[in-house]
Amino acid sequence: MATDRDYYEILGVARSASEKDLKRAYQKLALKFHPDRNPDDPAAEERFKEASEAYEVLANPEKRQIYDQFGKEGLRGRGMGTHFDDVSEIFSNFGDVFSEVFGDIFGQGRRRGRRGPRPGNDLRHDIEISLDEAFAGARKELNLETPVTCAECQGTGAKAGSQPQTCSACKGAGQVRVAQGFFVLTTTCPECHGQGAVVRDPCPKCRGRGRVAEDRKVTLRIPPGVDDGVRMRVQGEGEPGDPGAPPGDLYVFLHVTPHPQFHREGRDLHALLPVTFSQAALGATLDAPSLGEPREVKVPAGSQPGDELRVRGAGMPSLNGTGPGDLIYHLKVVVPKSLSRRQRELIKELAKEESPIAEQVTEEKPGFFERLGQMLCEDGKA
C-alpha cells in the first residue's frame, strides 16, 4: 500500500516526536482501525495499513532521516519504499508492537484467522460497589443479556434441514483480493462478511444470525482491596464464537462509590474523629468507627485539632500481598454551642487559670431586661 499523506500527519504527531511518542500514536490507531474490530469496514483496514506504513518508516532512524530530508521520493530512490499487500504481512513486521496492543489490553493473543472459525467478541460490564464491599470483598450476581448460540440451528443460521452454502464470491476464503492501481489488496469479502458461507434459507428463530439474545446470570467474586476503576476478567463469559471456536471474555469494570465517613488514598483510609475539649486536653480512650470491627483509640493528653492518630494495618487490604494500609484518624475538637450554668462556671474558673490567655476572655454582659430584673429584686429586698 502507498499513501500520499504526510507520515507525521497520519500518526498525528509532531516532526520532533520521540520513538516512544511514535509507538504510542501507532498503537492507538492500530487499536482503533484493526480489521478484527471493524470486519465490515474496508476503509478502516485502509487506515490501518496507512498507519502501519507511516510507522514502518518513522520508527526506522535511517529511513526517518531520509524521509525528513527528501520525502517519499528519497526513500524510493534508495529502494526503501514500503507497502503491505495483506494484514498478516503487517503483523510479521510489527510483532512486538501488536503483542503489546492486542495482548496486554485484552488479556490474550491476537485472534485473527478469517479462514477458520472466529472466537467470540469480548464484552464489557460496569458495576458500582461500596467502599465496605471493596474492603471486605463481595460476591455479585450480574444480570446480563448476551447473544448465545441459537439452539435450533446450532449457530449455523440456516433453517433445520439445510446448511449454509459456500460463498461464490470468495470461494469460502472469507477474503477477496482487490486490485487498486499497481497494488493488490486483500480485504473482507463483502458478500459473506468474512464468514466464507452464506445462508440462503435462514433459521426462523434467529433469522439467519446464528445467535439469539438470552438473559443469564454470572457470579463475580470481588477480592478484598479492589480500587476504583479496577478491571476484572471473567474468562469465557463473552459472546459465543463461530461453531468450533471459543467464546470471548467478560470484562467487568468496578466503580467504588464515595463513603460518608471514610476517604481512601491508596491503601490508607482517613476519617474524622470528633473529641470534646476535655478529652483532647486530658486524654481519653474512645471507640472509633472503622470499616471492620470498631477500633479502640487512645487520644493523648494535650491533643490539638487536626492531630493524626494512626492505626497500623487497619486500612485497605492489598491485592498483591504486600499487606494492608493504615487507618488514620484526624482529630476534630467539638466546641458545644450551648452550656449549662455549671459548665459555664467551670470554664470561667479555667479561664482564670489560663493567664495571660484569660485576659482575652470577655464575659457576656447582661441585657437591659436582665439588669431591670436585678434592680427590682434588690428594691424588694430593701
Protein Blocks (a to p, Z undefined) as FASTA:
>chain_A
ZZfbdfklmnopafkbcfklmmmmmmmmmmmmgmklmmmlmklmmmmmmmmmmmmmmmpm
klmmmmmmnommlmmmnopaccdfbfklmmmmmmmmmmmmmmmmnopacfbhfkbccddd
dddddddddfklmmnopadddddddddddfklnonopaehiacdddfklnonopacddeh
jbccddddfklnonopacfbdcfklnonopacddddddddddehiaehiacddehiaccd
dehiacddddddddddddfkbccehjbccddddddfklmmnopadddddfbdcdddddde
hiaehiacddehiaccdfklnopadddddddddddfbdcfklmmmmmmmmmmmccklmmp
ccddddfklmmmmmmmmmmmZZ
